[in-house]
Amino acid sequence: GVVSGDLRAHAVGFFIEPLLKHHDRARMEMACYSNSPWEDAVSKRLSGMVWKWANVAALADGALARMIRADRIDILIDLSGHTAGHRLGVFGARAAPVQVTYFGCPNTTGVTAMDYRIVDSVTDPREAWYDSLSTERLVRLDPCFLCYSPLADAPEVSPLPAATSGFVTFGSFNNLAKVDDDAVELWVGVLNAVRGSRLFIKHHGLAQEGARALTLRRLTDRGVPAERLLLE
């Protein structure tokens, strides 16, 4: 069983799709418990790949735990962690004999009833002190613990823009809250190492003048000329 608030046109939906599509139906049955109040075309496609699909957004934790037990789920997999739409309370109630957290949130859940967390040796190095940071037992799938399905209507890869512009543009279209000082220092090092290169940062938070000014200052204070930065 898979529990997530993101079984739709979301990164989680595209990461779980290959597993749902290609699981061995002769050896297992898979159920999806969707905790999103809205579903889309991706949800519909995923629902056709599993034994059971249930939208559980309106169910309380106790009711959902009872449903999962009634479905006789052997292994229950969380794909949310502490992100929006999670149902960690269901896992805390031990809804299934074996409980696992996978992608969705790259950190421990802190839920003692969560038995395992699936990672790899890059995300979580094979060192005892690192294992001690998680309440779950770490299961490393090397060399990479996940793989996504590309968009069916994705365009072909274009020629490298640098071939005609004369410079390389690096980009980050990520949440600004994730950009810590270590990331900024790394970006500055890359820009300094690649002559004439530029950095394109895009996030809806940059519509706010304060966030825009702060982002610009974090880079220009480290010596990056403003004309090498594109903020949108």
N, C-alpha and C positions, 0 to 999 in steps of 0.2 A: 504494500500500500504506500502511496505517495501523498503527502499533505503539503499544500502550498497555497499562498494567496496570489501566485503569479503564473498560473497555468493558462497563459494567454500570450498576446503579442508582447513579450517581455523577454529579457535575457534568459530567465529560468525556463520559459517555454521552449526556447530554441536549444537549450542545453539538454533538456530532458527528452526531447522528441526522438533522437536516435535510439535511446534506450527503450522507449515505449514501442517504437516501430519495429525494432529488431529483437525484442526479447523472445526467448524460446517458449512458445506457447504449449509445447508438449511437456514442459517441465515445471511451468509456473503460471499462475494467473496474477494479473496486475490490476489494482484498483487505484483510481485517482479521486482524492477528496479535495475539491476546489474551494478555496476559502475567499474567493473574490465575488463581490456583489454583481459584477458584470463579466460576461464572457463574450468572446469574439470568434472570428473565423479560425484562429489558431486553436482555441479551446475546442471547437467543433471537430477539427481535424484530429486532435489528440484523443478526444473521447471515443473515436472510432477505432483506436488501437488497443483498448483495454477491456477487461472483463466487466468492469463497473466504473461508471463515472457518476459522482454525486456532488452537487453544489451544496456545501455545508455552511455557507456564510451566515445563515440565520440560526444555526444550531449552537446552543451553549456547549461548553467543554464536556460536561457530563453526558449530554445526549450524543455528542459525536464519539466519545469514547465507547459508549454502549453500542453504537452502530458498527464501529470498527471491530469490537469483540464479536458481535453477531455475525459479521462477515468472515470471521475466523482468519484474520490477517496474521500471518506468522512474523513478517518483518515489516515494520512501519518506518518510512523514510521521510524526514523533515527536509524541506527545501526552502526554508525561510530564515531559520535562526532567529535573530532579534530584529528582523526587518518587518515592515508593515505587512499585516495580514497573517502573522504567524499564529500557530496554535500550540505553543509550547506547554500550555496547561494540560492539553490532552496527553502529551508525552509524559508530563509529570504524574499523571494519573495511571501510567503504565497501561496504555490501551492495547499494546501488543507485547508478546514475549521478548522480541528482539527489536530494539529501537536505535535508529541511525540518523545522524544528520549529515547532509551532503552539501553541495554548493547552495548558494543563496546568501550565506553570510560567512565570511572567512575567519571564523573565530569559534571558540568554545561556546556552547549554550549555557554552561553552568548548571544544567539540569542533571541531577545525579541519576535520574532514571534513563537518561540517554546513554546507551551502551557504547556506541562507536561514532567516530567522525572520520569520514573518508577524505583523504588529502593525498599529497605526494611528497617526495623528498625535497622538492624545491620550495613549496609553500610551507612545509613543516620539516626542517632538517632532522635527520636521524640522530638525535642526541637526547640523552635522558632528561636533561634540564628542560628541553623543549616539550617533551611529552608531559612533563609535570604542569605545564601551563593549561592543560585541558582537563576537564572533569571526565571527558570521554576517553576511551582507548582509541588511539590513532591507528587507522588502517591506511597504509600508503600504497596507492596504485601508481607505480612508476612505469614510464617516465612522466606521464601527465594524467591527472585524475579526472579530466573532463574533456568533452569535445562537443562543439555546437553544430547545428545544422544551418547552413547559410540560407538566406532568403531566396525563395524560388524566383522572384522577379528582380534579383540583384543584377545590376548592369555588369558588363564585362570590365575587367581591369583596364584602365586607360594607360596610355603611354606616360612615363614619368614626367610630371610638369617641370621638374628641374631641367629637363633636356632643352626646353625652350626658354624658361625664365632665367636660367643661369644661376639659380640658387635653390637650396633645399629648404622646404618648409616642414617643420615638425609640428604636430598638433596634439592637443588634449581636449576632448569634448567631455570632460568628466565633472562631477560635482565638486565645486570649489572647496567644500568642507573636507574633501579627501586630500587636498594638496597641502602637505605639511612642509616644514622647512627643509627636510631631507630631499623631498621631491624637487623643490625650488633649486637647491644647490646642485642637484643632478642635472636639471635643465640648463642651468647656467654653464656647467662644465661642458655639456654637449654643444651649446651655442658657441662657446669659446673655441672648441675643438674643430668646428666645421665653419670655415671661413664664409662670411656673408649669409649664413643661414638665418631663418626667421622662425618664430614660434607663434602659432595660431591657437589661442585659447577660447573656447566657446562654452558658455553655460548661461542659463536664463538669469542667474544671479547677477551677471554683469550688466543687466539693465538698470541696476541700482548704482548710482554714481559713487557711493561710498565703497562698495565692493570693487568697482572698476578701479578707483584710485588706489585702493589697498593692493590689489593684484599688480598693478603697474609699478607701484613703489617697491614691492617685494623683489622685483626683478631689476629695476633701474638702480636701486640702492646697491645691488651686487655688480653693477657695472655694465648691464645690458642696455644699449641705446634704445630709446622708446621707438625709433623707427623700425626696429627689427621685431616688434611685437604687434600682433593683431589680436584685439580683444573684441569679441562679439557675444 
